[in-house]
Amino acid sequence: MEYVKLGRTGLEVSRICLGCMTYGDPNKGTHAWSLKEEDSRPLLRQAIEAGVNFLDTANTYSNGSSEEIVGRAIKDFSHREDIVLATKVFNRMRPGPNGAGLSRKAIFDEIDNSLRRLGTDYVDLYQIHRWDYTTPIEETLEALHDVVKAGKARYIGASSMYAWQFAKAIYTSRLNGWTEFVSMQDHLNLLYREEEREMLPFCEDQKIAVIPWSPLARGRLTRDWDEATARTQSDEFGKTLYTQALEADRKIVDAVGTVAKARGIPRAQVATAWILQKSAVTAPIVGASKPGHITDAVAALEVKLTPEEIEALESPYVPHGVAGFK
């Protein structure tokens, strides 16, 4: 395993982050494809034993059961101080007023709820899951600063938003002397590269860590174009992400297959290697529902794509509209 600093912080994270949305009670929330605890634990253990020290979850994943499963796995398979644990806040957790969003009340309530489910006194990285258009960013940022000062989070990060919003947040914190975001968890893969226009250059300039979600495009980059899975049929959010440029996307998927065949490696390794070679990227967030998914993610660290291979993978791409947030 390789380890790097998380942006300009001193925190060391594995170059592969394990995305834990896959692990949770399938009867809770909106992820009917998630794995029950007995099926999740072997995968969490495999990742930790492979040297993955960076785990990412969220309060909303399977209505909190993902955090519960991850917290118990850390306790059983590692030492808390050896794990960089990340979770998120924003999405609705209960009906009625103040059950979602990034108000001071919501943040204070949800950090305590997450810590209880995770079975820990603190999280290493506390992230806002999306931009809250109904709450002043100053209120959100000061609340997050106070969460850090209370010792409940070591660092704070953000997820998908417009680059101008992220820049506004960074400089608002800087002007007020508040804790700044140290990471951006954004949507980036061979089928969706719009973040290369503004967000990645901004993060690289400001030395902010980039930890992309869906590096394999919900698995579309790992199989033949027409092959379906149980997740593709039940993943309602995933169905909204890759419908804009089907002809171009298909050419990219085919190119991944061609490079993988020529190298004699799985497609997942090619797609992961591509995102790892992006200079702004710190650690892609890889989901794993089978042991081979973790094996491929780790093996991708050794795959160095040639300029010709990168050109073949990138050249079919066409501009896309915003996908993953609005």
MIGUTOR-57885 format. One record per residue (C-alpha): x, y, z; residue in one letter. Coordinates in steps of 0.1 Angstrom, whole numbers, padded with zeros to 4 digits, always signed. Each point is the difference from the previous one (the first is absolute). Layout:
XYZa...
END
This chain:
+0000+0000+0000m+0011+0036-0007e-0007+0028+0024y-0002+0038-0007v-0008+0031+0020k-0036+0011-0001l+0005+0033-0019g+0021+0024+0019r-0007-0016+0034t+0024-0024+0018g-0026-0028-0001l+0012-0031-0018e-0026-0020-0020v+0001-0030-0022s-0001+0007-0038r-0032-0021-0001i-0029+0011+0021c-0027-0026+0007l-0034+0013-0007g-0025-0015+0026c-0033+0009-0017m+0000-0037-0010t-0003-0011+0036y-0033+0004+0017g-0034-0015+0008d-0017-0004-0035p-0034+0005+0017n+0009+0035+0012k+0004+0030-0022g+0001+0000-0038t+0029-0025-0007h-0018-0033-0005a+0033-0014-0014w+0020+0006+0032s+0016-0029+0018l-0011-0012+0034k+0025+0001+0028e+0010-0037-0002e+0009+0005-0037d+0016+0034+0006s+0024-0009+0027r+0023-0023-0020p+0004+0028-0026l+0008+0026+0026l+0025-0023+0016r+0016-0008-0034q+0004+0037-0007a+0015+0008+0034i+0024-0030-0003e+0011+0012-0035a+0011+0033+0016g-0030+0021-0008v-0002+0024+0030n-0025+0025-0015f-0037-0009+0003l-0028+0023-0012d-0037-0003+0010t-0029+0024+0007a-0028+0004+0024n-0026-0005-0027t+0014-0033-0014y-0027-0026+0008s-0014+0023+0026n+0030-0001+0022g+0006-0038+0000s+0031+0004-0022s+0016+0021+0028e-0009-0027+0025e+0015-0028-0021i+0032+0020-0007v+0004+0009+0037g-0002-0036+0012r+0023-0012-0027a+0027+0026+0010i-0003-0011+0036k+0004-0037-0010d+0026+0002-0028f+0022+0029+0008s+0009+0027+0025h-0019+0032-0001r+0031+0021-0002e+0012-0019-0031d-0032+0009-0020i-0008+0032-0017v-0038+0001+0003l-0021+0023-0021a-0038+0006+0001t-0024+0026-0013k-0029+0022+0009v-0028+0017-0020f-0026-0025-0013n-0033-0006+0018r+0002-0022+0030m-0035+0005+0014r-0033+0016-0011p-0009+0035+0010g+0019+0032+0007p+0037-0002+0006n+0002-0036-0011g+0025+0009-0028a+0023+0027-0012g+0030+0019+0013l-0015+0023+0027s+0019+0002+0033r-0027-0021+0016k+0001-0027-0026a+0038-0002+0000i+0002-0002+0038f-0027-0026+0002d+0014-0021-0029e+0036-0001+0011i-0011-0014+0034d-0023-0026-0017n+0028-0010-0024s+0025-0004+0029l-0025-0021+0019r-0006-0023-0030r+0037-0003-0008l+0009-0007+0037g+0028+0026+0001t+0008+0033+0016d+0010+0018-0032y+0001-0003-0038v+0031+0008-0019d-0018+0017-0029l-0035+0015+0003y-0014+0010-0034q-0030+0019-0012i-0017-0023-0025h-0014+0028-0022r-0004+0038+0000w-0029+0013+0021d-0018+0027-0019y-0023+0008+0029t+0027+0006+0027t+0026+0029-0001p+0034-0015-0006i+0013+0020+0029e-0023-0018+0024e+0011-0034-0014t+0037+0008+0001l+0000+0014+0035e-0019-0030+0012a+0026-0024-0016l+0028+0021+0016h-0016-0005+0034d-0004-0037-0007v+0038-0002-0006v+0008+0021+0031k-0022-0023+0021a+0022-0029-0011g-0028-0018-0018k+0017+0003-0034a+0037+0003-0009r-0005+0015-0035y-0029+0011-0021i-0007-0006-0037g-0027+0006-0027a-0016-0020-0027s-0015+0008-0035s-0008+0036-0006m+0010+0028-0025y+0036+0012+0001a-0012+0035+0008w-0019-0012+0030q+0031-0019+0013f+0022+0030-0005a-0025+0022+0018k+0000-0024+0029a+0038-0002+0002i+0004+0037+0000y-0028+0007+0024t+0017-0023+0025s+0033+0017-0007r-0014+0034+0006l-0016-0010+0033n+0029-0021+0013g-0022-0031+0000w+0011-0036-0008t+0003-0004-0038e-0011-0029-0022f+0030-0022-0007v-0016-0024-0025s-0025-0001-0029m-0019-0032-0007q-0012+0005-0035d-0014-0020-0030h+0028-0010-0023l+0006-0030-0023n+0006-0007-0037l-0037+0005-0008l-0003+0033+0020y+0030+0024-0002r-0017+0034+0005e+0019+0005+0032e+0032+0004-0020e-0012+0034-0012r-0001+0019+0033e-0001-0021+0032m+0032-0020-0005l+0022+0030-0010p-0014+0019+0030f+0007-0028+0024c+0035-0006-0014e+0008+0037+0003d-0012+0002+0036q+0015-0034+0009k-0034-0014+0009i-0003-0038-0001a-0022-0015-0027v-0018-0033+0009i-0023-0008-0030p-0032-0020+0004w-0011-0026-0026s+0034-0004-0017p-0014-0030-0018l-0032+0017-0011a-0022-0022+0021r+0017-0030-0015g-0007+0010-0036r+0038+0001-0008l+0005-0035+0013t-0022-0020-0024r-0014-0002-0035d-0023+0029-0009w-0032-0021-0002d+0007-0021+0031e-0024+0008+0029a+0003-0008+0037t-0024-0001+0030a+0013+0034+0010r-0005+0017-0034t-0036-0011+0001q-0007+0013+0036s+0024+0030+0003d-0023+0029-0006e+0026+0027+0005f+0024-0018-0023g-0025+0000-0028k+0001+0038+0000t+0038+0003-0005l+0009-0015-0034y-0027+0006-0025t+0012+0031-0018q+0025-0012-0026a-0006-0037-0005l+0018-0003-0033e+0032+0016+0013a-0003-0018+0034d-0002-0033-0018r+0032+0007-0019k+0018+0007+0032i-0013-0032+0016v+0012-0019-0031d+0034+0018+0002a+0004-0011+0037v-0007-0036-0012g+0026+0003-0027t+0027+0012+0023v-0008-0026+0026a+0001-0028-0025k+0033+0011-0014a+0015+0002+0035r-0017-0032+0012g-0015+0017+0030i-0036+0007+0012p-0017+0031-0013r-0004+0013+0035a+0038+0003+0003q+0002+0021-0031v-0028+0024+0010a+0015+0004+0035t+0035+0004-0013a-0013+0028-0023w-0014+0020+0030i+0030-0007+0021l+0023+0017-0026q-0019+0033+0003k+0024+0023+0018s-0028+0016+0021a-0014-0033+0012v+0010-0012+0035t-0020-0032+0004a-0030-0012-0020p-0029-0014+0020i-0005-0035-0011v-0031-0021+0009g+0004-0037+0005a-0027-0026+0001s+0023-0029-0009k+0035-0009+0011p+0013+0005-0036g-0010+0036+0001h+0024+0007+0028i+0027-0020-0017t-0004+0019-0032d+0001+0034+0017a+0032-0008+0018v+0016-0015-0031a-0008+0031-0020a+0026+0018+0020l+0026-0019-0020e-0016+0007-0034v+0018+0029-0018k-0019+0009-0032l+0019+0012-0029t-0007+0034-0017p-0014-0020-0030e-0024-0020+0023e-0011+0032+0017i-0008+0016-0033e-0020-0030-0011a-0020+0001+0032l-0006+0037+0000e-0005+0009-0037s-0036-0011-0004p-0012+0022+0028y-0025+0028-0007v-0012+0028+0023p-0027-0010+0025h-0025+0020+0020g+0003+0001+0038v-0007-0034+0014a+0000-0011+0037g-0011+0033+0015f-0020+0032-0008k
END
